[in-house]
Amino acid sequence: MITVSIPKIVERLKNLPPDKLAVVYDFVSYLAERETSHKVTENLSEPYLTMLASQQILEKDWDRPEEDAAWANL
C-alpha cells in the first residue's frame, strides 16, 4: 500500500474538473459520516441499536389518532 498524505491528495485534486470534485466531496463526506456513526454506535448495546433501527417503522403505527385515543386514559 502506498503512503498517502493530504498535500499529495490536494495536489491531485487541483487537476480535477468541478464535476469530479463534487464526486470526491460526496465520497469523502460519506466516509467521514460513516466513521463518526461507527464511533457513536460501537459502544451501544444490541437491544438499543435494534430499538433505534425499528423506531422509524414503529412510529408510523404509533403516531395515529386511534393510538392516541387508546392511550389517552393512561
ZAMARGU-4260 file (C-alpha; in steps of 0.2 Angstrom, whole numbers, plus 5000, padded with zeros to 4 digits):
<rodrens>
0) 5000/5000/5000 | 5007/5017/4996 | 5008/5031/5009 | 4996/5045/5005 | 4997/5062/5013
5) 4985/5077/5012 | 4997/5088/5002 | 4998/5073/4989 | 4979/5072/4989 | 4977/5091/4987
10) 4989/5092/4973 | 4979/5078/4963 | 4963/5087/4967 | 4969/5103/4959 | 4969/5095/4942
15) 4951/5088/4943 | 4936/5097/4934 | 4922/5103/4946 | 4910/5088/4942 | 4924/5076/4948
20) 4927/5087/4963 | 4909/5085/4968 | 4910/5066/4967 | 4926/5066/4978 | 4917/5078/4990
25) 4902/5066/4991 | 4913/5051/4994 | 4924/5060/5007 | 4908/5066/5016 | 4901/5048/5016
30) 4917/5041/5024 | 4918/5054/5037 | 4900/5052/5042 | 4902/5033/5042 | 4917/5034/5053
35) 4908/5046/5065 | 4892/5035/5065 | 4903/5019/5069 | 4911/5028/5083 | 4894/5033/5091
40) 4886/5016/5089 | 4901/5004/5093 | 4898/5006/5112 | 4879/5004/5111 | 4870/4988/5116
45) 4862/4977/5103 | 4845/4979/5110 | 4847/4998/5110 | 4853/4998/5092 | 4838/4987/5087
50) 4826/5000/5095 | 4834/5014/5085 | 4833/5004/5069 | 4814/5000/5072 | 4809/5017/5079
55) 4805/5025/5062 | 4795/5010/5056 | 4785/5008/5073 | 4782/5027/5073 | 4771/5026/5058
60) 4760/5014/5068 | 4760/5023/5084 | 4758/5040/5078 | 4740/5039/5073 | 4724/5046/5081
65) 4717/5029/5085 | 4733/5025/5096 | 4732/5042/5104 | 4714/5039/5109 | 4718/5021/5115
70) 4731/5028/5127 | 4723/5044/5132 | 4717/5037/5149 | 4734/5031/5155
</rodrens>
